[in-house]
Amino acid sequence: MKIMTEVKLQLDDKGHGHFYIMEEEAQMGEMVVGVADGILTAYHTEVAPRAEGKGLAKQLLEAMTDYARKHHLKVVPLCNYVHSQFKRHAEQYTDLWKQPE
């Protein structure tokens, strides 16, 4: 059974922040991002060991890509998880993925 949890986004005035998932009072997962000049950079994704295998990283990825599409941003996937998902499912992310020049 997959726990449906709400993914929230917190960005500071410089565009630095994270998407995160809370369960009760504990943060279960986060994706560290930066937003500037039409680019969303995904730096790092981490899920708490006790929450692994529940699909939280995928929920964070979906929230991030939804946000990027809604705000017409290109994504630079520096995070290994995001990069591997973009490569594995390239057709889903062609519109978002900012390829190196």
N, CA, C and O of each residue as an XYZ file, in Angstrom:
404
protein
N       0.836     -1.188      0.000
C       0.000      0.000      0.000
C       0.879      1.249      0.000
O       1.773      1.389      0.835
N       0.622      2.139     -0.928
C       1.424      3.354     -1.046
C       0.789      4.446     -0.194
O      -0.406      4.721     -0.299
N       1.593      5.049      0.633
C       1.102      6.146      1.458
C       1.086      7.409      0.594
O       2.110      7.798      0.033
N      -0.068      8.034      0.495
C      -0.131      9.282     -0.256
C       0.177     10.416      0.710
O      -0.551     10.656      1.673
N       1.244     11.088      0.433
C       1.642     12.193      1.280
C       1.749     13.426      0.402
O       1.962     13.337     -0.807
N       1.599     14.551      1.025
C       1.644     15.798      0.279
C       3.083     16.273      0.160
O       3.828     16.313      1.139
N       3.456     16.631     -1.058
C       4.785     17.193     -1.284
C       4.644     18.701     -1.205
O       3.781     19.286     -1.858
N       5.492     19.328     -0.405
C       5.461     20.776     -0.258
C       6.751     21.350     -0.831
O       7.756     20.649     -0.947
N       6.713     22.627     -1.188
C       7.877     23.321     -1.717
C       8.166     24.526     -0.844
O       7.266     25.286     -0.488
N       9.430     24.687     -0.506
C       9.859     25.864      0.236
C      11.034     26.470     -0.524
O      12.064     25.821     -0.705
N      10.876     27.710     -0.966
C      11.950     28.429     -1.659
C      12.203     29.743     -0.936
O      11.265     30.400     -0.486
N      13.475     30.127     -0.825
C      13.765     31.431     -0.236
C      13.747     32.496     -1.345
O      13.480     32.185     -2.506
N      14.030     33.734     -0.983
C      13.933     34.814     -1.968
C      15.026     34.743     -3.035
O      14.958     35.467     -4.028
N      16.029     33.885     -2.849
C      17.069     33.695     -3.870
C      16.758     32.497     -4.773
O      17.522     32.189     -5.687
N      15.620     31.819     -4.508
C      15.255     30.671     -5.326
C      15.898     29.374     -4.874
O      15.862     28.382     -5.603
N      16.485     29.362     -3.688
C      17.060     28.132     -3.133
C      16.056     27.498     -2.183
O      15.386     28.193     -1.419
N      15.957     26.177     -2.234
C      15.028     25.525     -1.320
C      14.900     24.053     -1.602
O      15.827     23.413     -2.099
N      13.724     23.516     -1.275
C      13.525     22.083     -1.466
C      12.046     21.727     -1.532
O      11.181     22.400     -0.971
N      11.805     20.634     -2.248
C      10.522     19.948     -2.181
C      10.683     18.969     -1.032
O      11.744     18.362     -0.885
N       9.645     18.802     -0.212
C       9.802     17.890      0.916
C       8.486     17.217      1.277
O       7.399     17.700      0.959
N       8.628     16.086      1.953
C       7.483     15.297      2.406
C       7.624     15.097      3.915
O       8.645     14.618      4.408
N       6.574     15.477      4.625
C       6.548     15.293      6.079
C       5.590     14.158      6.416
O       4.559     13.985      5.767
N       5.942     13.398      7.428
C       5.030     12.386      7.961
C       5.011     12.607      9.460
O       6.027     12.442     10.136
N       3.854     12.981      9.973
C       3.736     13.460     11.340
C       4.688     14.633     11.495
O       4.545     15.619     10.771
N       5.651     14.574     12.404
C       6.542     15.724     12.599
C       7.898     15.551     11.922
O       8.755     16.428     12.030
N       8.106     14.434     11.226
C       9.421     14.144     10.666
C       9.449     14.317      9.153
O       8.490     13.985      8.456
N      10.562     14.843      8.662
C      10.742     14.952      7.216
C      11.158     13.582      6.689
O      12.159     13.014      7.125
N      10.377     13.061      5.745
C      10.622     11.717      5.210
C      11.436     11.747      3.927
O      12.115     10.776      3.595
N      11.370     12.862      3.206
C      12.130     12.950      1.969
C      12.261     14.386      1.536
O      11.434     15.233      1.873
N      13.328     14.657      0.770
C      13.490     15.995      0.229
C      14.279     15.951     -1.065
O      15.104     15.067     -1.298
N      13.993     16.944     -1.899
C      14.751     17.170     -3.125
C      15.215     18.621     -3.074
O      14.403     19.546     -3.105
N      16.528     18.807     -2.996
C      17.108     20.144     -2.909
C      17.183     20.733     -4.316
O      17.705     20.102     -5.235
N      16.658     21.943     -4.474
C      16.587     22.586     -5.794
C      17.001     24.048     -5.707
O      17.063     24.647     -4.634
N      17.278     24.586     -6.871
C      17.506     26.016     -7.019
C      16.770     26.470     -8.266
O      16.757     25.760     -9.272
N      16.159     27.645     -8.212
C      15.427     28.175     -9.359
C      15.986     29.557     -9.670
O      15.993     30.444     -8.816
N      16.460     29.731    -10.919
C      16.984     31.034    -11.347
C      16.999     31.088    -12.868
O      17.331     30.107    -13.533
N      16.638     32.236    -13.407
C      16.744     32.500    -14.850
C      16.090     31.425    -15.711
O      16.661     31.008    -16.719
N      14.913     30.979    -15.328
C      14.176     30.008    -16.127
C      14.688     28.580    -16.017
O      14.264     27.706    -16.774
N      15.597     28.340    -15.079
C      16.186     27.015    -14.890
C      15.895     26.525    -13.468
O      16.071     27.263    -12.499
N      15.454     25.286    -13.361
C      15.338     24.634    -12.056
C      16.458     23.591    -12.016
O      16.502     22.682    -12.845
N      17.353     23.732    -11.050
C      18.447     22.777    -10.892
C      18.087     21.850     -9.736
O      17.834     22.304     -8.620
N      18.067     20.541    -10.015
C      17.820     19.535     -8.973
C      19.182     19.052     -8.499
O      19.930     18.436     -9.259
N      19.504     19.337     -7.226
C      20.833     19.040     -6.703
C      20.922     17.673     -6.027
O      21.892     16.939     -6.213
N      19.906     17.346     -5.247
C      20.039     16.149     -4.412
C      18.654     15.675     -3.970
O      17.787     16.483     -3.639
N      18.462     14.363     -3.970
C      17.213     13.781     -3.467
C      17.582     12.787     -2.378
O      18.498     11.981     -2.537
N      16.858     12.857     -1.279
C      17.136     11.936     -0.178
C      15.828     11.539      0.498
O      14.942     12.366      0.717
N      15.731     10.249      0.822
C      14.561      9.719      1.528
C      15.067      9.085      2.820
O      16.081      8.387      2.817
N      14.364      9.328      3.919
C      14.751      8.745      5.207
C      14.782      7.223      5.091
O      13.901      6.635      4.463
N      15.794      6.575      5.693
C      15.906      5.114      5.576
C      14.613      4.367      5.910
O      14.281      3.382      5.250
N      13.889      4.821      6.919
C      12.665      4.101      7.296
C      11.520      4.304      6.309
O      10.498      3.621      6.387
N      11.694      5.257      5.369
C      10.640      5.537      4.390
C      11.008      5.025      2.997
O      10.253      5.234      2.048
N      12.151      4.362      2.862
C      12.570      3.869      1.554
C      11.602      2.813      1.052
O      11.003      2.072      1.833
N      11.459      2.756     -0.276
C      10.599      1.748     -0.881
C       9.126      2.111     -0.915
O       8.296      1.293     -1.310
N       8.791      3.327     -0.507
C       7.381      3.752     -0.502
C       7.050      4.674     -1.672
O       5.940      5.198     -1.763
N       8.019      4.867     -2.564
C       7.759      5.714     -3.729
C       7.864      7.206     -3.459
O       7.371      8.017     -4.243
N       8.508      7.575     -2.344
C       8.586      9.000     -2.012
C       9.479      9.772     -2.977
O       9.163     10.907     -3.332
N      10.587      9.176     -3.406
C      11.470      9.865     -4.358
C      10.705     10.151     -5.646
O      10.850     11.221     -6.237
N       9.888      9.188     -6.077
C       9.083      9.388     -7.295
C       8.066     10.514     -7.087
O       7.829     11.304     -8.001
N       7.466     10.594     -5.905
C       6.525     11.682     -5.623
C       7.235     13.037     -5.667
O       6.690     14.012     -6.183
N       8.453     13.089     -5.120
C       9.230     14.325     -5.163
C       9.543     14.698     -6.613
O       9.433     15.861     -7.001
N       9.931     13.702     -7.404
C      10.235     13.925     -8.823
C       9.004     14.455     -9.554
O       9.111     15.404    -10.331
N       7.843     13.857     -9.317
C       6.614     14.300     -9.977
C       6.242     15.730     -9.576
O       5.822     16.528    -10.414
N       6.398     16.043     -8.295
C       6.088     17.400     -7.828
C       7.025     18.414     -8.479
O       6.599     19.494     -8.889
N       8.307     18.053     -8.569
C       9.290     18.955     -9.165
C       8.999     19.161    -10.653
O       9.041     20.294    -11.133
N       8.704     18.084    -11.393
C       8.455     18.238    -12.830
C       7.136     18.978    -13.079
O       7.040     19.764    -14.022
N       6.119     18.735    -12.243
C       4.857     19.488    -12.368
C       5.114     20.983    -12.168
O       4.619     21.817    -12.926
N       5.891     21.303    -11.144
C       6.220     22.701    -10.845
C       6.983     23.326    -12.019
O       6.680     24.442    -12.440
N       7.967     22.600    -12.540
C       8.774     23.111    -13.652
C       7.900     23.387    -14.875
O       8.045     24.422    -15.525
N       6.993     22.459    -15.186
C       6.109     22.660    -16.347
C       5.187     23.857    -16.133
O       5.004     24.679    -17.031
N       4.616     23.946    -14.947
C       3.674     25.019    -14.641
C       4.342     26.390    -14.742
O       3.708     27.372    -15.127
N       5.630     26.445    -14.391
C       6.348     27.723    -14.390
C       7.275     27.866    -15.602
O       8.122     28.758    -15.637
N       7.112     26.987    -16.592
C       7.885     27.045    -17.848
C       9.389     27.075    -17.609
O      10.109     27.893    -18.181
N       9.849     26.163    -16.750
C      11.268     26.074    -16.417
C      11.906     24.883    -17.124
O      11.240     23.880    -17.381
N      13.179     24.991    -17.434
C      13.971     23.854    -17.893
C      14.659     23.270    -16.665
O      14.958     23.995    -15.715
N      14.910     21.965    -16.680
C      15.496     21.294    -15.516
C      16.909     20.825    -15.825
O      17.160     20.189    -16.849
N      17.827     21.148    -14.921
C      19.191     20.628    -14.972
C      19.286     19.570    -13.866
O      19.314     19.914    -12.684
N      19.337     18.279    -14.243
C      19.321     17.207    -13.245
C      20.719     16.845    -12.743
O      21.299     15.855    -13.190
N      21.261     17.634    -11.822
C      22.559     17.309    -11.233
C      22.440     16.147    -10.245
O      23.405     15.418    -10.011
N      21.261     15.987     -9.677
C      20.992     14.880     -8.749
C      21.032     13.547     -9.519
O      20.427     13.421    -10.584
N      21.744     12.567     -8.974
C      21.855     11.258     -9.639
C      20.496     10.613     -9.875
O      20.254     10.047    -10.941
N      19.604     10.694     -8.884
C      18.284     10.072     -9.020
C      17.494     10.729    -10.160
O      16.949     10.041    -11.023
N      17.438     12.055    -10.154
C      16.683     12.766    -11.188
C      17.299     12.482    -12.559
O      16.577     12.231    -13.524
N      18.609     12.522    -12.646
C      19.286     12.278    -13.919
C      18.975     10.872    -14.436
O      18.692     10.694    -15.621
N      19.027      9.883    -13.554
C      18.751      8.508    -13.994
C      17.307      8.348    -14.448
O      17.044      7.617    -15.403
N      16.361      9.017    -13.785
C      14.959      8.951    -14.198
C      14.757      9.658    -15.536
O      14.005      9.179    -16.384
N      15.421     10.789    -15.727
C      15.322     11.512    -16.999
C      15.877     10.650    -18.129
O      15.302     10.613    -19.217
N      16.989      9.958    -17.882
C      17.569      9.100    -18.921
C      16.685      7.887    -19.197
O      16.467      7.524    -20.352
N      16.182      7.268    -18.145
C      15.377      6.053    -18.278
C      14.041      6.331    -18.953
O      13.546      5.499    -19.714
N      13.457      7.484    -18.683
C      12.129      7.836    -19.218
C      12.225      9.133    -20.019
O      11.430     10.054    -19.827
N      13.195      9.192    -20.906
C      13.503     10.437    -21.635
C      12.281     11.037    -22.321
O      12.116     12.257    -22.346
N      11.418     10.175    -22.880
C      10.250     10.690    -23.608
C       9.310     11.489    -22.702
O       8.610     12.383    -23.178
N       9.287     11.178    -21.411
C       8.417     11.905    -20.473
C       8.972     13.279    -20.122
O       8.234     14.175    -19.714
N      10.289     13.433    -20.286
C      10.932     14.643    -19.767
C      11.616     15.484    -20.840
O      12.317     16.441    -20.513
N      11.427     15.145    -22.110
C      12.071     15.866    -23.212
C      11.805     17.365    -23.125
O      12.703     18.172    -23.366
N      10.578     17.737    -22.783
C      10.195     19.150    -22.738
C      10.891     19.906    -21.613
O      11.007     21.131    -21.666
N      11.354     19.186    -20.597
C      11.947     19.828    -19.419
C      13.466     19.785    -19.378
O      14.115     20.710    -18.891
N      14.019     18.699    -19.896
C      15.442     18.417    -19.686
C      16.323     19.383    -20.445
O      16.316     19.412    -21.675
N      17.078     20.169    -19.711
C      18.056     21.084    -20.333
C      19.341     20.290    -20.538
O      20.104     20.042    -19.604
N      19.549     19.905    -21.780
C      20.736     19.122    -22.132
C      21.958     20.033    -22.158
O      21.848     21.213    -22.490
N      23.129     19.484    -21.805
C      24.356     20.294    -21.887
C      24.574     20.763    -23.333
O      24.296     20.031    -24.283
N      25.061     21.955    -23.475
C      25.293     22.525    -24.830
C      26.417     21.785    -25.523
O      26.761     22.109    -26.659
